[in-house]
Amino acid sequence: MKKFLSLSMAAVMALSLAACGGSGDTAASGSTATNATAEGAASAEITGIAQVCDVGTIDDESFNQGCWTAVEAYGEANGINVDYYLPPSEDANDEDRQTLIRNAVNDGANTVVCVGYLYGPSLAWAATEYPDVHFIAVDVTVADIGTETIPANVYCITYKEEQAGYLAGYAAVKDGFTELGFLGGMAVPAVIRFGYGYVQGADAAAQELGTNVNIKYWYGGAFSGDANITAKMESWYSAGTQVVFACGGGIYTSAVEAAVKHDGKVIGVDVDQNYIGEQGVADGKYSYNPFVTSAMKGLSAGVTDALEHVAAGTWDTIAGTNFIYGLQEGDYVGLPTAEDSWNFSTFTVEEYEAEVEKIRNGEIAVDNNSDDATKPTTSEYVTVDYQV
């Protein structure tokens, strides 16, 4: 369950933010979540950092690993011990998560990175139980915590996943894909925003091109791949689906396994997953790289920034707030543009950057709805098959 530093330092961004936030999914970036200050957790010294993980594995090549990269690199660069703790199973409950936090603090961590909205209720308990601990909560809002305001020693980090999803859907259709799929892990807010953004982007491109587009949309009910999910994906690809946006930790493994059997493509999530396809080719597992792109969010940047605030003694400027990272705040979401990761056939980096700028300056507003019951509106060019 516990792991100490063993890997080399990864390149992560350390950015300085002004005090800002938002108390929920619909809060505008820059609004104040609470007037509370983190008096109990004001120490500038980090004695130890722990990451308490979301369901899955630490090497999921997605959500957990994206955050752990920042924690591990920061610890190595600054001579600080770091550990990670995994839930006992995908059925872990609030008590299990409280135990992980308790173990982390008992093992010497005074800064704990909580990964995933499921830590909300546990944070409500932990913030009071450990007032001198800095809690960095990734993909957690005040609504998840269930308190009126974000506790004074908690900093919430959320992302505008809908913008990254939009760019992935837009790029796919502009590149010529007309039969799309969305495979979500579970219908949780971040995954829903990715998916609904994907639909919106595909619709925008379809309208521009005057092209009919079909999208199959389904939640696999897990953040890892399995035989049933793979079979579902095989049925999609064999029926004509060309590319699937696999959004949910290790669930991408099922999409990739099915794709390579049917000459299909995959869109990765959270981090640039192109290297997975390249490694698969190098190892002889795949005959080609199935990843066309990835819808990324700056997990490492957000976590690193929060750690920098703790170390610099400016924790009280962000504690008790929710900062929402998106294109208006910087390059915190989007697609990888490095030559090795740009696998589109006709869609160009210049076209992509033009679309990014439209979102950044407000010309395009991507709906950030995360209510599973309220589907995004689409034009006559797009048909979405929401499957159960």
C-alpha positions in Angstrom: 0.0 0.0 0.0 2.9 2.4 0.7 5.5 3.4 -1.8 8.6 5.4 -1.4 10.5 7.4 -4.0 12.1 5.2 -6.6 11.5 6.8 -10.0 13.4 9.7 -11.6 11.9 13.2 -11.4 9.2 14.0 -14.0 8.9 17.4 -15.6 6.1 19.2 -13.9 5.0 22.9 -13.9 5.2 25.0 -10.7 2.9 27.9 -11.3 1.9 30.7 -8.8 -1.8 31.5 -8.5 -3.6 34.3 -6.9 -6.2 33.6 -4.3 -9.3 32.5 -6.1 -11.9 29.7 -6.2 -15.5 28.6 -6.6 -17.7 26.5 -4.4 -19.0 24.1 -7.0 -19.1 22.8 -10.6 -20.9 25.9 -11.8 -18.8 28.5 -9.9 -16.9 30.9 -12.0 -13.1 30.7 -11.7 -12.0 33.6 -9.5 -14.9 33.7 -7.1 -14.3 33.2 -3.4 -15.5 30.0 -1.9 -15.2 31.0 1.8 -13.7 33.7 3.9 -12.0 31.2 6.2 -8.2 31.1 6.6 -6.2 28.1 7.4 -4.8 29.2 10.7 -4.2 25.6 11.9 -2.4 24.6 8.7 -0.2 27.7 8.3 3.2 26.1 8.6 5.4 26.5 5.6 7.3 23.3 6.3 6.2 20.1 4.5 7.2 17.2 6.7 5.8 14.6 4.4 3.4 14.3 1.4 0.9 11.5 1.0 -1.5 10.8 -1.9 -4.7 8.9 -1.0 -5.8 7.5 -4.4 -8.9 7.1 -6.4 -10.1 3.6 -7.2 -7.7 1.8 -9.6 -3.9 1.6 -9.4 -1.1 4.1 -9.0 0.2 3.3 -12.5 -3.2 3.7 -14.2 -1.5 5.9 -16.8 -4.3 8.4 -16.2 -5.9 10.1 -13.1 -4.0 8.6 -10.2 -0.7 8.5 -12.0 -1.1 12.1 -13.3 -1.3 13.4 -9.7 1.3 11.0 -8.3 3.8 12.2 -10.9 3.6 15.7 -9.3 3.8 14.4 -5.8 6.7 12.1 -6.5 8.7 14.7 -8.4 8.1 17.4 -5.8 9.3 15.1 -3.0 12.4 14.1 -4.9 13.3 17.7 -5.8 12.9 18.9 -2.3 14.1 15.9 -0.2 10.6 15.2 1.2 9.3 11.7 1.9 6.2 10.8 -0.1 3.8 7.8 0.1 0.7 6.7 -1.7 -2.2 4.8 -0.3 -4.8 2.8 -2.4 -8.4 2.0 -1.5 -8.8 -1.7 -0.7 -11.3 -2.2 -3.5 -13.5 -0.5 -6.0 -16.2 -0.8 -3.4 -14.3 1.2 -0.8 -16.5 3.4 1.4 -16.1 6.6 3.4 -14.7 4.7 6.3 -12.1 3.1 4.2 -11.0 6.5 2.9 -10.9 7.9 6.4 -8.6 5.0 7.3 -6.3 5.9 4.4 -6.1 9.5 5.5 -5.5 8.4 9.1 -2.7 6.1 8.0 -1.1 8.8 5.9 -1.1 11.3 8.8 0.1 8.7 11.3 3.0 7.9 9.0 4.2 11.5 9.1 2.4 13.4 6.3 1.3 16.9 7.0 0.2 17.5 3.4 -2.3 15.0 1.9 -3.4 14.9 -1.7 -6.9 13.4 -2.0 -7.7 12.2 -5.5 -11.3 12.0 -6.6 -14.7 13.3 -5.6 -15.3 10.2 -3.5 -13.1 11.8 -0.8 -15.6 14.6 -0.2 -17.3 13.1 2.9 -14.0 11.9 4.3 -12.6 15.4 3.9 -15.4 16.9 6.0 -14.2 14.6 8.8 -10.5 14.9 8.2 -10.4 18.7 8.1 -11.7 18.8 11.6 -9.8 15.8 12.9 -6.5 17.1 11.6 -6.6 20.9 11.6 -2.8 21.2 11.1 -2.8 19.1 7.9 -2.9 20.7 4.5 -5.5 18.8 2.3 -5.2 19.2 -1.5 -8.4 17.8 -3.0 -8.4 17.0 -6.7 -11.7 16.9 -8.6 -13.5 17.7 -5.3 -16.0 20.5 -4.7 -17.7 21.9 -1.7 -20.8 19.9 -2.8 -18.9 16.7 -2.6 -17.6 17.6 0.9 -21.1 18.4 2.0 -20.3 21.5 4.1 -21.5 25.1 3.7 -18.1 26.3 2.8 -14.8 24.5 2.0 -13.0 23.7 5.2 -10.2 26.2 6.1 -7.4 23.7 5.6 -8.7 22.2 2.3 -7.9 23.5 -1.2 -10.1 22.1 -4.0 -8.7 21.7 -7.5 -11.2 21.1 -10.4 -10.9 21.4 -14.1 -12.9 22.5 -17.1 -13.0 19.0 -18.6 -15.8 20.0 -21.0 -13.2 22.2 -22.8 -10.8 19.3 -23.3 -13.7 17.0 -24.4 -15.0 19.6 -26.8 -11.6 19.9 -28.5 -11.3 16.1 -28.8 -14.7 15.8 -30.4 -14.1 18.8 -32.7 -10.8 17.5 -33.8 -12.0 14.0 -34.5 -14.8 15.1 -36.7 -12.7 17.7 -38.5 -10.2 14.9 -39.2 -12.9 12.9 -41.0 -14.3 10.6 -38.3 -18.1 10.3 -38.5 -18.7 7.2 -36.3 -17.7 8.1 -32.8 -17.9 6.5 -29.4 -17.7 7.7 -25.8 -16.7 5.1 -23.1 -17.0 6.7 -19.6 -15.9 4.9 -16.5 -18.8 6.1 -14.3 -21.3 8.9 -14.5 -19.4 11.2 -12.1 -19.1 15.0 -12.7 -15.6 15.1 -14.3 -16.4 12.2 -16.6 -19.8 13.7 -17.6 -18.1 17.0 -18.4 -15.6 15.3 -20.6 -18.3 13.3 -22.4 -20.7 16.2 -22.9 -17.9 18.4 -24.1 -17.0 15.7 -26.6 -20.5 15.7 -28.0 -20.6 19.4 -28.2 -17.3 19.6 -30.1 -18.3 16.9 -32.5 -21.6 18.7 -33.2 -19.8 22.0 -33.8 -17.5 20.4 -36.4 -20.3 18.5 -38.0 -22.2 21.7 -38.5 -19.2 23.4 -40.0 -18.7 20.5 -42.4 -22.3 19.8 -43.0 -21.5 16.1 -42.2 -23.7 13.6 -40.4 -22.1 12.1 -37.3 -23.2 9.3 -35.0 -22.0 8.9 -31.4 -22.5 5.8 -29.2 -22.3 6.9 -25.5 -22.0 4.5 -22.6 -20.6 4.3 -19.0 -18.8 1.0 -18.3 -19.4 1.2 -14.5 -15.7 0.9 -13.6 -12.4 2.7 -13.8 -10.6 -0.3 -15.2 -11.1 -2.5 -18.2 -12.6 -6.0 -18.1 -13.9 -8.7 -20.4 -17.4 -7.3 -20.5 -16.3 -3.8 -21.4 -14.0 -5.1 -24.0 -16.8 -7.1 -25.6 -19.0 -4.0 -25.7 -16.2 -2.1 -27.4 -15.7 -4.9 -29.9 -19.4 -4.8 -30.7 -19.0 -1.0 -31.4 -15.9 -1.3 -33.6 -17.2 -4.3 -35.5 -20.4 -2.3 -36.2 -18.5 0.6 -37.7 -17.4 2.8 -34.8 -14.1 4.4 -35.9 -12.8 6.1 -32.8 -13.7 5.9 -29.0 -12.9 8.4 -26.4 -12.0 6.2 -23.4 -12.5 8.3 -20.3 -12.0 6.7 -16.9 -8.7 5.7 -15.6 -7.7 2.2 -16.7 -10.9 1.6 -18.7 -8.9 2.6 -21.8 -7.4 -0.9 -21.8 -10.7 -2.4 -23.0 -11.1 0.2 -25.7 -7.5 -0.3 -27.0 -7.8 -4.1 -26.9 -11.0 -3.9 -29.0 -9.7 -1.2 -31.3 -6.6 -3.0 -32.4 -8.7 -6.0 -33.5 -10.8 -3.9 -35.8 -8.3 -1.2 -37.0 -10.0 1.3 -34.8 -8.8 4.4 -33.0 -8.8 5.6 -29.4 -8.7 9.0 -27.7 -7.0 9.0 -24.4 -7.8 11.0 -21.3 -6.3 13.1 -18.4 -2.7 12.8 -19.7 -1.0 12.3 -23.1 -1.5 8.6 -23.5 0.2 8.4 -26.9 3.2 6.7 -25.3 1.0 3.7 -24.4 0.4 3.1 -28.1 4.0 3.6 -29.0 5.2 1.2 -26.3 2.6 -1.3 -27.4 4.0 -1.2 -30.9 7.6 -1.5 -29.6 6.6 -4.5 -27.5 4.8 -6.2 -30.4 1.4 -6.0 -28.7 -0.1 -3.8 -31.4 0.5 -3.6 -35.1 -0.1 0.2 -35.0 -0.5 3.0 -32.5 -4.3 3.2 -31.9 -4.2 6.6 -30.1 -5.1 9.5 -32.2 -5.0 12.1 -29.4 -5.7 12.6 -25.7 -8.1 15.0 -23.9 -5.8 16.2 -21.1 -6.1 18.2 -17.9 -3.1 19.6 -16.0 -3.2 17.3 -13.0 0.5 17.6 -12.3 0.4 21.4 -12.7 -2.5 21.8 -10.3 -1.0 19.6 -7.6 2.5 21.1 -7.9 1.2 24.6 -7.6 -0.7 23.7 -4.4 2.5 22.2 -2.9 4.5 25.3 -3.8 2.0 27.4 -1.9 2.4 25.2 1.2 6.2 25.4 1.0 6.2 29.2 0.3 4.0 30.0 3.3 1.2 31.3 1.1 -1.2 28.4 1.8 -3.6 30.7 3.5 -4.2 32.5 0.1 -5.7 29.4 -1.4 -6.9 27.3 1.5 -10.7 27.3 1.7 -11.1 27.9 -2.0 -11.8 25.9 -5.2 -9.7 26.9 -8.2 -11.1 25.8 -11.6 -8.4 25.2 -14.2 -9.3 25.8 -17.8 -8.2 27.6 -21.0 -9.1 31.1 -19.6 -6.6 30.4 -16.7 -3.8 29.1 -18.9 -3.0 26.0 -20.9 -4.5 23.6 -18.3 -6.7 21.6 -20.6 -6.5 20.5 -24.2 -4.9 18.1 -26.7 -1.1 17.4 -27.0 0.5 19.3 -29.9 3.9 17.7 -29.8 4.8 16.2 -33.2 5.1 12.7 -31.8 1.6 12.9 -30.3 -0.2 14.6 -33.2 -1.7 11.6 -35.0 -4.4 13.3 -37.0 -4.4 12.8 -40.8 -5.7 16.2 -42.0 -6.6 18.3 -39.0 -3.7 20.7 -38.3 -2.2 22.2 -35.2 -3.0 25.6 -36.6 -6.7 24.7 -36.9 -6.6 23.3 -33.3 -5.0 26.5 -31.9 -7.6 28.7 -33.6 -10.3 26.7 -31.9 -8.5 26.9 -28.5 -8.3 30.7 -28.9 -12.1 30.9 -29.6 -12.7 29.1 -26.3 -10.2 31.2 -24.4 -11.6 34.5 -25.5 -15.2 33.5 -25.0 -16.3 33.2 -28.6 -17.1 29.6 -27.9 -18.8 28.8 -24.6 -18.8 25.1 -23.8 -21.6 24.0 -21.5 -20.1 22.7 -18.3 -23.3 20.8 -17.2 -22.5 17.6 -15.3 -26.0 16.4 -14.7 -26.3 13.0 -16.2 -30.1 13.5 -16.7 -29.6 16.6 -18.8 -28.1 15.7 -22.2 -26.4 18.3 -24.4 -28.4 19.8 -27.2 -27.2 18.8 -30.7 -28.0 19.8 -34.2 -29.7 17.7 -36.9 -26.2 16.6 -38.0 -25.5 14.6 -34.8 -27.3 11.6 -33.4 -26.2 10.4 -30.0 -27.2 6.8 -28.8 -27.1 6.9 -25.0 -26.8 3.3 -24.0 -27.4 1.7 -20.7 
